[in-house]
Amino acid sequence: MSLHDIPLHTLSGAETSLAAYKGKTVLVVNVASKCGLTPQYEGLENLQKQYASRGFTVLGVPCNQFGGQEPGTAEEIETFCSMTYGVTFPMLDKLEVNGEGRHPLYQALTAAPDAEGVAGDVQWNFEKFLITPEGTIATRFRPNVLPESPEITTAIESTLP
């Protein structure tokens, strides 16, 4: 099964998959509203604005597995993101990224290594996975790598369609 074939749901509950983004570079990020890293939403939105016209999108994936930092309902998450950070990029429904309930998307993503060659569990909120327009995992960035860092912008630019 390709990444494009994994069934997903949007934050509003509509069925989707990464096939909706086929031909685009996608930065998949597990997000949370009550985390010390939550201000990264601003950088993610800046990336969205900077690269969207060139075939790129951020895809936010709310997750409540790290310290209960995303307890809200879909409506609360959507309101927080749009009102606080002006988020325009698409958001999925809450997923589990680690453990027995790990969603199939994250079963695939966590097999990818980071810059140090380490694969496995997501460490915390705001871990980032860059997906190529063909649907393969280009690279993985740990939570402390800021969205607008040279590592991420260079990787995005090298994978744009």
HUPE-V405125 format. One record per pair of residues at least 12 apart in sequence whose C-alpha atoms are under 8 Angstrom apart, sorted by the first residue. I is the first residue (numbers start at 1). J is the second residue. D is the distance in whole Angstrom. If there is no record, write none. Layout:
# HUPE-V405125
i->(I:I)
j->(J:J)
d->(D:D)
This chain:
# HUPE-V405125
i->(2:3:3:3:3:3:3:4:4:4:4:4:4:5:5:5:6:6:6:8:8:9:9:10:10:10:10:11:11:11:11:11:11:12:12:12:12:13:18:21:22:22:22:23:23:23:23:23:24:24:24:24:24:24:24:24:25:25:25:25:25:25:25:25:25:25:25:26:26:26:26:26:26:26:26:27:27:27:27:27:27:27:27:28:28:28:28:28:28:28:28:29:29:29:29:29:29:29:29:30:30:30:30:30:30:30:30:30:31:31:31:31:31:31:31:32:32:32:32:32:32:32:33:33:33:33:33:34:34:35:35:37:37:37:38:40:40:40:41:41:41:42:42:43:43:43:44:44:44:45:45:45:45:45:45:46:47:47:48:48:54:54:55:55:56:57:57:58:58:59:59:59:59:60:60:60:60:61:61:61:61:61:62:62:62:62:62:63:63:63:63:63:64:64:64:65:65:65:66:66:74:74:97:97:98:98:109:109:110:112:112:112:113:113:114:114:114:114:115:115:115:122:123:123:124:125:126:126:126:127:127:127:127:127:128:128:128:128:129:130:130:132:132:133:133:133:138:139)
j->(135:18:19:105:108:135:136:17:18:19:20:22:135:17:18:19:18:104:105:92:93:92:93:90:91:92:93:74:78:91:92:93:94:74:75:92:93:93:135:133:133:134:135:55:132:133:134:161:55:56:57:132:133:134:160:161:55:56:57:130:131:132:133:156:159:160:161:56:57:58:59:130:131:132:133:56:57:58:59:128:129:130:131:58:59:60:61:128:129:130:131:58:59:60:61:126:127:128:129:60:61:62:63:97:125:126:127:128:60:61:62:63:70:125:126:62:63:64:69:70:125:126:69:70:77:80:81:69:70:69:125:125:126:143:126:126:146:147:81:85:87:85:87:146:147:148:58:147:148:58:85:86:87:88:89:148:147:148:88:89:160:161:160:161:160:89:90:89:90:89:90:91:92:89:90:91:92:91:92:93:94:95:91:92:93:94:95:94:95:96:97:125:94:95:96:96:97:98:124:125:93:94:121:122:121:122:129:137:122:137:139:140:139:140:139:140:141:142:139:140:141:142:142:143:143:143:142:143:144:140:141:142:143:144:140:141:142:143:141:155:156:159:160:159:160:161:159:155)
d->(7:7:8:7:7:6:7:6:4:4:8:7:6:6:7:7:7:7:6:7:8:6:6:8:6:4:5:6:8:6:5:4:7:7:8:8:7:7:8:8:6:6:7:7:8:4:6:7:5:5:7:7:4:8:7:6:6:5:6:7:6:5:5:7:6:6:7:6:5:6:7:6:5:7:7:8:6:5:6:6:6:5:6:6:5:6:7:6:5:6:7:7:6:5:6:6:6:5:7:6:4:6:6:8:6:5:6:7:6:6:5:6:8:5:5:6:6:7:6:5:6:8:6:6:7:7:8:5:6:6:7:7:7:8:8:8:7:7:8:6:7:6:8:7:5:6:7:6:8:8:8:7:6:7:7:8:7:7:8:7:7:7:6:6:7:7:8:6:7:6:5:6:7:7:6:4:6:6:5:7:6:7:8:7:7:5:6:5:5:6:7:7:7:8:8:7:8:8:6:7:7:8:8:7:6:7:7:7:7:7:7:7:7:6:7:5:6:7:8:7:7:8:7:7:6:6:8:5:8:8:6:5:4:8:6:5:6:7:6:8:7:6:8:7:7:6:8:8)
